[in-house]
Amino acid sequence: MADAGAMIGDIWLRTSKTAELAAFYRDGLGLDISGLPAGAVRLSFTGRNCGAGLCLMPAGAPPEPGEAYGHVAFALPDIRTAFDRLTAAGAATQIAPTVLAKGGPVCAFVTDPAGYAIELVETSGPRGVAGFDTGDIILGPRDGARRIAHTMLRITDIDAALRFYVEALGMTLRERIDIDARGGVTALFVGYDHGDAGRLIELSFYRAHKGPFAQGNGFAHIDLYLPDPALARSRLAALGFDVDGDILRDADGHRFRIVAPQI
């Protein structure tokens, strides 16, 4: 059962190119920039149902993104225009705009100037003919709004992930997609039930992958707004997860920070 009032918050990445990277996202995707303490910046879309923000933390040496952190996905009404702008600004192409899954949306993947992967997913098309996201869970409502749709993290154990995110943190498994590409991938979309679209985490399990994914030091954490942090800590501790004050870690070492609930 989902915890009332809980919400997935901002994504935090470290970079030695804070100003350059902020301008890249502003000019390429239309994100607004706001300053934060200690030289950090927050990037976000303006409007209803626009999801969480992307926060950039200054780092001295260039951080290593690692393998365990996947990407941030941006849902946009026209990804081809965004793809052209980003690649013209120096983004490296991973996958040009295409339909990757039957019945799915047009999507693309690029790498930003700091080496972080970005997914672009188009929301202007009709709902998938093969039943993809018919409930607008993954892409959000087809309202033309731009939003951060989700953050993708790689996992090595589906059962352990469900214990952490669903049993301990009270999230709901909103959608599960099984993909045949890359040796087989199972994508679990988890989040809290509330009206603000775009606050999801995609947990990707690669069936052919053996052993842990390298964490790197680029991904810092994701904020969690929890109305009862003590309850969450006790659930996690009872299930054997790492709890260090307001910092929580799942079975693969992904970090989450408890912050005061938004009012």
N, C-alpha and C positions, 0 to 999 in steps of 0.2 A: 504493500500500500504506500502510495507516494506521500511524502511529508508536506503538509500544507504550508505554503509560504516559502518553501525552499526553491532556489533558482540557481542555475549555472551562470556564472559571471564572466568577467573578462579573461582573455588569453594573454599570457605574458611571455614575451620572447626577448632574449638578450641579443644585442648587436653593438658592434663598434662603429656603425654607420647610422646613428639615430636620425640625424637631420636628412641625410640622403634617402634613407629608407622611408621615412615619413612622407617626403615629397614624392617618392615613387608611388606609394599607395594613394596619395591625394590626387596626383595628376592622372594616374592610370585607372583608378576605380571610383574616384569622386568622394573618397572618405574625408571627413572633417578631422582636423588636428586640434587637440587641446593639450595644454601643458600639465604635467604632474610633478610632484616633488622629486628632487634628486636627479633632475635632467631627463626624466622619462616623459614619454608622450603617449596619448591615447588616440587611437584612430577609430572612428565610428561613422555610421550612416545616420542621417537625421530623419526622424519620422517614426510612425507607429510600426510595431512588429519588425524592427530592423535588427534584432538580435543583440548579442553582446558586443563588446569592443575588443580591439586588438591593441595591446599595450607594448611599447618598445622600451626596454631597459638598457641604459648605456653600459658597455663593457669595454675594458681596456684593449685586450687582444681579441681578434675575431673569434667568436665562439664556434664550436662544431655542432651543427644541427643534430647529428646522430641518426640512427635508424629507427629508434622507438617512436619518436615524434614523427607524425606523418605530414599533415598539412592543415591549413585553414581553408574552408570552402566558402566561396562567395556566390550567392544566388543573385543572378542578374537577369533583366529582361532581354538583353542583347549581349551575349558573351563575345561575339566576333569582333565588335568594336573594342571591347575591353582587351581582348587578346591582342589586337593590333597595336593598341596604345602601350600595353605592357612590354611587348616584344620590341617595339620601337624605342622604349626607354631602357632596354638592356636585359629584359627577362629572357632566360633561356627556355626554349620550347622542350617540354617533355612529351606532350601529346597535343597535337593541333585539334581544333574543334571537330568533334565527331560524336556519334552515338556509340557508346561502349557496350551497353546492355540492351537487348531487344526490348522495345517498348519504353526505354528510358529516355532521358532528356539529352540534348546536346551538351557536351562538357569538354573541357580542355584542362591541361595541366602545364604550368610553367614554374620556373624557379626564380625567385627575386634576387636582387643584387647581393644579398647576404647569404644566399644558398638555401633559403627556406622555400619549400614547395607550396604552391597555391593551386587550388582547384577552382575552376570557373564552371558554374552549372546554370543552364538557361531555364528560366521560369515562364517564358512567354508562350511556349507551345501547349498543346492540349495534353490532358492526362494520358498516361501511357496506355497503348492498346493492349499490352500484355499484363496490365494490372499494376504497373509500377507506380508506387506512391499515390494511389487513388484517394487516400485520405489527406493529402497535402502535409504529411508528417515530415518528410525529409526536405522538401523544397519550400514548404510554407505555402500560404494562400497565393493563388495566381492573381495577385493584386498589382503587379508592376513595380512593387517596392524592391529596392536593393537591400540585401541583408547578409550578415555573416550567418551561413546556414549551420555549420558545425565545425568542430575540430576533430581531426582524425588522429587516433593513437593506435599503435600496433600492440597487440597482446599475444601471449603464448599459451593461455589457458582460459577457455571460455567459461568453465565452471567457476574458477577463481574470480574472474571478472564480474560475473553475475553476483557472486557473494559480496563483492566490494560495492558495486554501483547500485544494485537493486536491494539486496538484503540489508546491507549496513547503511548506505546513504539514502535509501528510500526512493531511488529513481525508478522509472518504469521502462521496461524494454518496449520501445515504441514501434520498432520495425526490425526485421531480420531479412537480409538479402544474401543468397548464396550465388557466387559468381564462379564460373569455370576458368576464367583467365588466370594466368600466373600460377598455375598449379592448383588453383582452387582457393578462393577467398570467401570467408564468411564475415559479413559486416553487420554488427549489432549497433543499432541506434538507440541510445538511452538518454533520458532526460526527465524533467519534472512536468507534470500536467498543469499548464497555465496558458494564458492567452497570448503570450509574447512568442511569436514564431522565431525560429533560428537559434534557440539555445539548446543544442543537442551535442552529444559526443558520439562520434563514430568509433567503435572498437573493431579493428580489423584483425582477423585471425587468418594467417596464411598457413594452409594445411601442409604444404611441403617444407615449411621452414623448421629447422631444428635448432634448439638452443635459444638463449635470450637475444634480444635486439640491443645493440649498442645504444646507450642513453645519450651520449654527447652532453654538452653543457649549454646548448642554445635555448632549449625549451625550459622555461623557469617553472611555471605552474599555471593552473586555471583557478580562478576564484570561485568559491562556493558560498552562496548566501544560505545559511542554515538557521532556522528559528530556534533550534535546540542543539547547540554544538556539543554539550555534554552527553546527550543521548547518542549522537553520531560517534563520538569518541568511544563510548562504552561498547557500542555495537561492534566497531572496528577492532577494538582490543579483544573482545570476546571471540572474534573470528580469526585472531592472530595477525592482523595487519599492523603496519608501522604507523604509530601516532606520535608526533613530536610537537606538543602544544597545538598551534593552529595549522601545522603542516601535516597533511595526510599523504600516504603513499599506497598505491595499489600493488598488486602482486608483481607487476613489471617495473615498478619504481617510478611511475608517473606521479608527479606531485600536484597536490591541490591545497589551496590556502583558504581557511575559514575566515570570512569577513562578516561584518555586521549586516543584517538583513536590510535591503533597500526599503525605504518607506514611501 
